[in-house]
Amino acid sequence: MHVDRIERSIGKLIDEISNAEILLPEIQREYVWKPTQVAKLMDSIYRGYPFGSLLFWETDDAPETRDMSVSGPEPVPSKPPLFLLDGQQRLTSLHRVFTDHPDAQVVFHVENQKFQNQSAATRRDPKWVKVADVLDPKASMLRLTQRLLDAGSILEDHEIEDRLGRIKQLRNRHFVMEVLKGSPYEEVAEIFVRVNSGGRRLGTLDLAMATLSTRWKGVLTKLQDESQHWLGHGYGHIDVNFLSRALAGVVLGRGLSVWSHSKLRQTGDAELERGWEVVKRGLRRLIPLLEHELKLTRSDPLPSMIVLIPLVVLLGERTEDRVDQKTSNGIIYWLLLATIRTRYSGSTDTRLSQDIRSARQPDPVRALLEGLSVENSRAEVTERALRGRTKESPYFFLSLLVARARGARDWWYGTDILPDTEDAPKLEHHHVHPPSTLDGLRFDKAMVNDLANLVFISAQASKRINGRSPIEYFPALREDELTEHLVPLGEALRSPDGYPRFLDARRHLLAEAMNALLDRFRPAYLNEVPVENADPSAGLSLDLALYGSLRDGGRIVFTASGDGISWVGWAGMAELDSSIESARIAGIDSDVTIAGESVPVEMIEDSLQVTGPAATHRRHSAAAAGSALRHPARTLRPRGHERPRNPPIRCDDR
């Protein structure tokens, strides 16, 4: 193997991407950077900070490729391409900014020299200038400078010109490039995995996908074709990431971990082919089951996609074509309970491994239920368990299912609340009692957004409500339109004064309907055992409150409560935010001080985990206060392989 070390300007590299002279081998993951990260990269380059090197591969034996997330016409390269192994996120981001990509509208404030993504506020402020406008070769610095002066800039014209000129010169900054030559695909893929296993690391899913690409050439095309099939059936979240995780689960017999790629390397083509057939067969049996039994015609309402993987294994490895009713009922029952209990919110790899093993037992449904510790109890949803829940709760998913089971349709318009067409709008929900009708002094935000105040109606129906109280608009609805959505009919519950009683009444109806749904699928042998709460964490909560400060960024206060639990601790917001960003963006484990104790911030699977202080565990035997705080790194759908986002931190024990 030979390695050349050269330098090349950013402008030249961007031109080469546009001309298809730089390509991505299929071992690469998807583009995942967020606008904030793109703006930070531009800021680093502008200030002259180091911004890393690039790793390329030069070969005459072209590998399978994947598309870069850039826009522009399909060019025909004028010379043999280089294949990018390390630096995709940076180069793609730069290409997007330089070519004015709609998802990379980075702007620059000439006075405070700050970069950020375009927003409504920056559009209103003429002192923000779009970076792509400055980088445009045809841009006139004189006109841009005059525009900023006319906007009231306090800078002298030469200072404005100097700062804009520094942006203009970004095109001439140089990357250090290492180019591998004379290496076979398998060796290059191993280098790729090793490079991305340390430093700014890839997740285990990305590494598994890279390893699958080296072991089974063309696997990305297989996954993409299957993903397109399910997209056409409303299950768009059966994407390449989910399919690669499912394939690895079938082949390895467990969830992903840091050793997964080495195990996958030892897997033969025949075994991979058999595993792929299991995945496809399992999905073709499972999805119709969800559609028929739960009327779940789309994947987006599912809180987690990982919950499907053990069921794909169970159904895909069955020799019989027909699934008997007893087995199908048990499958649905386990899925509902696993969702209620947020089965994969923590220790994803360990729990998925357990469940895949259970799915391969002679009596797989019973084994799966034993994994949820319900073999000796009958799970039941209580009204108390629904108290204080929001749309982030798994009970939100159940409330959709029970509405679907009762034939609920959009108010006034009668349309399906969950259309199954490929281009259907996202699932919508709105308030029964609009926030504008509820006094903020009596009802806090959490109470206003309580799950029991949410119904699955369209934006069109919400506009027709127009901020009116139910006492005004309910008479325009038929009784069955309300009862299908499990909305209580009592007239005393329609006014703001009756709102607390409305929540209690609707929780009662929702709990009854959810238990009826569970009863419909519960295995017969569980009917004679004692009843227990479907969610063992019911009644446990962790509230977060941010107290701002211009001086130090403020404090975030954690308040844990529940039966026999009362604990309060705080952390500095700046320190917590820095630790989370280090783990989420750079993959660097860090720590933060909470309640006077240093606790780790770790990247685990596709989530960030902040473990509660040890003192909490010592003071309380219950798990709530000391449970892991999780900040999803996907996709956030919230979902098992959820895509990167920035929601509030959430607590597994609700």
PyMOL commands that set and color helices and strands:
alter all, ss='L'
color gray80, all
select helices_A, chain A and resi 10-18+35-46+88-98+120-124+131-135+141-150+157-172+185-195+204-215+219-231+240-252+260-265+269-294+306-316+325-340+348-359+364-371+383-386+394-405+435-437+445-448+451-453+459-465+470-476+479-483+491-493+496-521+524-526+573-586+614-619
alter helices_A, ss='H'
color red, helices_A
select strands_A, chain A and resi 2-9+22-25+53-58+65-66+82-86+106-109+114-117+128-130+174-181+378-380+430-431+454-455+531-533+541-547+555-562+565-572+590-594+597-604+607-610+629-632+650-651
alter strands_A, ss='S'
color yellow, strands_A
deselect
rebuild
show_as cartoon
